[in-house]
Amino acid sequence: WLMQFFSPVQLAPRAMVSVLIVNPSSEEGMGVLTGVLQEAGAKFDEISTQENVGRLVSGPPSSTVQVVEFLPRDSGNYDMLIVLGSPLNVKTDPPPGTEDSELSPQFISQCEVLIRSFHVASKPVLGICLGSQLVARSFGGTVAALPKDAAHTTLPVDLSDQEDQQFGTEFGWQPQTFTADAEDDDVVGAALRAGRAALPANGKPSTAPLKFMQWHGDTFSMPPGSLRLSTHPSCENQAFRIKGTRTYAFQYHIEVGQSDTEQWYKEFCLGWDSFGEESEMVPLSSKHQEQAKAHLAKVLADGSIPGAEAFTRSLVLSLLAHARHMRRQRYISKGATVAAVSTVVVALLAVI
């Protein structure tokens, strides 16, 4: 009689998939991720630590962030992990005197432990921008600043007439070159097809490269056992997957869509920094702000953003489907174990 209560089928999960989102500096928006998670019926918690929220100077934390003292030590009952970006850094060997621009070693360690916990449990991991760097660090990669030269710089403005040319920075909607490994990947390959199908091409397959929003000055090395998924001339390592897993990392902001783009360009023009005093921010000149606006207008007109949004929607839905499958497998496994134990109990009761 115990078997009827503890069969694997009856223990299969009916609850929705649960996603943990780490917002390292608390002020990053989730962009298109919110809509995709809601579309999929996923439950999600977005968290940041009191330590990082307390470092904000010129802006409040996101209204959707739950502030916690420490990050969880393991994946617990969550089925998927997303780690967002941050203006702060996670360099492996930060130069002396740059501590104010780095996340604390304690927080970085907590993130790495959490990422590995999800990974080992075969639960999907998605790192975006700084999140991608944390994923790289978690599996033996390193993080360092891009070289401060023109070859490692991509901007929507020409700062050659300025003393500060912002060398070693990638900003704006920029194209990505995807590798053969990306095309063959069941998750990213499907996302690429979805993204390209959303690009305007007069009814024909689009040959235009997919573009995504960039804003970073650091880069990761490829961790052992990873596959490069995309690249760009000014920063070679742009995206990867840990081989044989659902652990993905994207240096560019796949979460940024139509609603956030104008605000990001505005903040770039203003020299905005949530962790700096407004009086110390240096805006671009009027000429360069006009160049940035022209670049933005071109992006809005050429259909790049719908392509990126379709890519992200497909990718996240695929990861959620895998998370749901793994959740069901875990419950069935638990159910089989309970059923086996109940069989032993029944046998013992019969003997008694």
C-alpha positions in Angstrom: 0.0 0.0 0.0 2.9 2.4 0.5 3.8 2.1 -3.2 0.6 4.0 -4.2 1.7 7.0 -2.3 5.3 7.1 -3.4 5.4 6.1 -7.1 7.8 8.0 -9.3 5.0 9.4 -11.4 3.2 10.8 -8.4 6.4 12.5 -7.2 7.1 14.1 -10.6 7.1 17.9 -10.2 4.1 20.0 -10.9 5.6 23.3 -9.7 7.1 25.8 -12.0 10.8 26.1 -12.8 12.6 28.3 -10.3 15.4 30.6 -11.4 18.0 32.5 -9.3 19.3 35.7 -10.7 22.4 37.3 -9.2 22.6 41.1 -9.9 26.1 41.7 -8.6 26.0 45.5 -8.2 22.2 45.6 -7.8 21.5 48.3 -10.3 21.5 46.4 -13.6 18.2 45.9 -15.3 17.0 42.4 -16.5 15.8 43.8 -19.8 14.2 41.2 -22.1 14.9 38.4 -19.6 11.9 39.4 -17.5 9.4 39.0 -20.3 10.9 35.6 -21.4 10.8 34.2 -17.8 7.2 35.3 -17.4 6.3 33.9 -20.8 7.7 30.5 -19.7 5.8 30.7 -16.4 9.1 30.5 -14.4 9.4 31.8 -10.9 12.5 33.9 -10.3 14.3 35.6 -7.5 16.7 38.5 -8.2 19.2 39.1 -5.5 22.2 41.2 -4.6 24.2 41.6 -1.4 24.0 44.3 1.2 27.8 44.9 0.7 27.4 45.8 -2.9 24.2 47.8 -2.5 26.0 49.8 0.1 28.6 50.8 -2.4 26.2 52.6 -4.7 26.7 56.4 -4.9 24.7 57.9 -7.7 21.8 55.7 -8.1 19.4 53.3 -6.2 19.4 49.6 -6.6 16.9 48.1 -9.0 13.4 48.0 -7.6 13.2 44.3 -8.3 16.3 43.3 -6.3 16.0 41.5 -3.0 19.0 42.5 -0.8 20.6 39.6 1.1 23.6 39.4 3.4 25.3 36.6 1.6 24.7 34.6 -1.6 23.4 31.1 -1.2 26.1 28.4 -0.8 24.5 26.0 -3.3 21.8 25.7 -5.9 19.2 24.4 -3.4 15.7 24.2 -4.9 16.6 26.5 -7.8 16.7 25.0 -11.3 18.7 27.6 -13.2 21.2 30.4 -12.5 21.6 33.7 -14.3 24.4 36.1 -13.3 24.1 39.7 -14.7 26.7 42.3 -15.4 28.1 45.2 -13.3 30.1 48.4 -13.8 32.5 46.9 -11.2 35.2 44.5 -12.1 36.4 40.9 -11.2 40.0 41.0 -12.5 42.1 37.9 -11.5 45.0 40.1 -10.5 43.7 43.7 -10.1 46.5 46.4 -10.3 47.3 48.1 -6.9 45.1 51.0 -6.2 42.1 49.8 -8.2 40.2 48.2 -5.3 37.4 50.7 -5.5 36.5 49.5 -9.0 36.5 45.8 -8.1 34.0 43.6 -6.4 35.3 42.2 -3.1 37.2 38.8 -3.1 34.6 37.5 -0.7 31.7 38.3 -3.1 33.6 36.8 -6.0 34.3 33.6 -4.1 30.6 33.3 -3.2 29.7 33.7 -6.9 32.2 31.1 -8.0 31.0 28.6 -5.4 27.4 29.2 -6.5 28.1 28.9 -10.2 29.9 25.6 -9.7 27.1 24.3 -7.5 24.6 24.7 -10.3 27.0 23.4 -12.9 27.8 20.2 -10.9 24.0 19.6 -10.4 23.5 19.8 -14.2 21.4 22.9 -13.8 21.7 25.6 -16.5 24.0 28.5 -15.9 23.9 31.8 -17.9 26.5 34.5 -17.3 26.2 37.9 -19.0 29.0 40.5 -19.3 30.6 40.5 -15.8 28.6 37.3 -15.2 30.5 35.7 -18.1 33.8 36.7 -16.5 32.7 35.1 -13.2 31.8 31.9 -15.1 35.2 31.9 -16.7 36.9 32.4 -13.4 34.9 29.6 -11.8 36.4 27.0 -14.2 40.0 28.2 -14.4 39.8 31.2 -16.7 41.3 34.6 -15.9 40.0 38.1 -16.3 42.0 41.1 -17.2 41.6 44.6 -18.8 41.6 44.8 -22.6 44.9 46.4 -23.9 44.6 50.2 -24.0 45.1 50.6 -27.8 43.0 51.2 -30.9 43.0 47.5 -31.9 41.1 46.6 -28.8 38.5 49.5 -29.0 35.1 49.6 -30.6 33.0 52.7 -30.0 30.2 54.4 -31.8 32.1 57.7 -31.7 35.5 58.9 -33.0 37.5 60.1 -30.0 40.8 60.4 -31.8 40.8 64.2 -31.1 40.4 63.6 -27.4 43.0 63.1 -24.7 41.0 60.3 -23.3 40.1 58.1 -26.3 38.6 55.4 -24.0 41.0 52.8 -25.5 40.3 49.2 -24.4 36.5 49.7 -24.4 33.7 48.1 -26.4 30.4 50.0 -26.4 27.3 50.0 -28.5 25.4 47.6 -30.8 28.2 45.7 -32.5 28.2 42.6 -34.7 29.3 39.2 -33.6 31.0 36.4 -35.6 29.7 33.1 -34.5 31.8 29.9 -34.7 31.0 26.5 -36.2 30.7 25.3 -32.6 27.9 27.9 -32.0 26.1 26.9 -35.2 26.2 23.2 -34.1 25.2 23.9 -30.5 21.6 22.8 -30.0 20.8 25.8 -27.8 22.8 28.6 -29.5 22.3 27.2 -33.0 18.5 27.4 -32.5 18.9 30.9 -31.1 20.9 32.0 -34.1 18.3 30.7 -36.5 15.6 32.5 -34.5 17.6 35.8 -34.4 18.3 35.7 -38.1 14.7 35.0 -38.9 13.7 38.1 -37.0 16.0 40.4 -39.1 14.4 42.3 -41.9 15.3 40.7 -45.2 12.3 41.2 -47.5 11.1 37.7 -47.1 14.6 36.1 -47.8 17.0 34.6 -45.3 19.1 37.4 -43.8 22.8 37.4 -44.3 23.4 40.3 -41.9 25.4 39.5 -38.8 23.5 39.5 -35.5 24.4 42.5 -33.3 24.3 42.8 -29.6 24.8 45.6 -27.0 28.4 45.9 -25.6 29.7 47.8 -22.7 32.9 46.5 -21.1 36.6 47.1 -20.7 37.7 43.7 -19.4 37.9 40.3 -21.0 38.2 36.6 -19.9 40.5 33.9 -21.1 38.9 30.7 -22.3 38.6 28.3 -19.4 39.8 24.7 -19.9 37.1 22.5 -21.4 35.2 25.4 -23.0 34.1 26.0 -26.6 34.3 29.5 -28.1 30.9 30.5 -29.5 31.6 34.0 -30.9 34.3 36.5 -31.5 34.8 40.2 -32.4 38.0 41.9 -33.8 38.6 44.1 -30.8 38.0 41.3 -28.2 38.5 37.7 -29.3 36.8 35.9 -26.5 33.1 36.9 -26.5 31.1 33.8 -25.6 31.7 30.2 -24.6 30.0 27.0 -23.3 31.6 24.5 -21.0 31.8 21.4 -23.1 29.1 18.8 -22.5 27.0 21.1 -20.2 24.4 23.8 -20.2 26.8 26.4 -18.7 27.0 29.4 -21.1 28.7 32.8 -20.9 28.2 35.9 -23.1 30.4 38.9 -22.8 27.9 41.1 -24.6 24.5 42.1 -23.1 22.0 39.6 -24.6 19.5 41.0 -22.1 19.4 44.5 -23.6 16.6 45.1 -26.0 14.6 48.0 -27.4 13.4 49.4 -24.1 16.9 49.8 -22.6 19.0 50.8 -25.6 18.3 54.5 -25.6 19.0 54.8 -21.8 22.3 53.0 -22.2 23.5 55.3 -25.0 22.4 58.3 -22.9 24.4 57.1 -19.9 27.4 56.5 -22.2 27.2 60.1 -23.4 26.9 61.4 -19.9 29.8 59.3 -18.6 27.5 57.8 -16.0 28.8 55.7 -13.2 26.5 54.5 -10.4 29.6 54.1 -8.2 31.0 57.5 -8.7 29.9 61.1 -7.7 27.9 62.9 -10.4 30.2 65.9 -10.1 33.1 63.7 -11.2 31.4 62.3 -14.3 32.7 63.6 -17.6 30.2 63.8 -20.5 31.1 63.5 -24.1 31.3 66.7 -26.1 28.3 67.8 -28.1 29.9 66.6 -31.3 30.5 63.1 -30.0 27.1 62.9 -28.4 25.6 63.6 -31.9 27.8 60.8 -33.3 26.5 58.4 -30.6 22.9 59.5 -31.4 23.5 58.9 -35.1 24.8 55.4 -34.4 21.8 54.7 -32.2 19.4 55.9 -34.9 21.0 53.5 -37.4 20.7 50.6 -35.1 17.0 51.4 -34.4 16.4 51.6 -38.2 18.3 48.5 -39.4 16.3 45.9 -37.3 19.3 44.7 -35.3 17.4 44.9 -32.0 14.5 42.5 -32.9 17.1 40.0 -34.1 18.9 40.1 -30.7 15.7 39.9 -28.8 14.6 36.8 -30.7 18.0 35.2 -30.1 17.8 35.8 -26.3 14.2 34.6 -26.2 15.1 31.3 -27.9 18.2 30.8 -25.9 16.5 31.3 -22.5 13.5 29.3 -23.4 15.8 26.4 -24.4 17.7 26.6 -21.1 14.4 26.7 -19.1 13.2 23.6 -21.0 16.4 21.8 -20.0 16.0 23.0 -16.4 12.4 21.7 -16.4 13.5 18.3 -17.8 16.3 18.0 -15.2 13.9 19.0 -12.4 11.5 16.2 -13.5 14.4 13.7 -13.7 15.5 14.6 -10.1 12.0 14.0 -8.8 11.6 10.8 -10.6 14.9 9.6 -9.3 13.8 10.5 -5.7 10.5 8.8 -6.3 12.2 5.6 -7.5 14.4 5.7 -4.3 11.4 6.1 -2.1 9.5 3.4 -3.9 12.5 1.0 -3.4 12.6 1.8 0.3 8.9 1.3 0.6 9.2 -2.1 -1.0 11.8 -3.1 1.6 9.5 -1.8 4.4 6.6 -3.8 3.0 8.8 -6.9 2.9 9.9 -6.4 6.5 6.3 -5.8 7.7 5.3 -9.1 6.0 8.0 -10.9 7.9 7.1 -9.4 11.2 
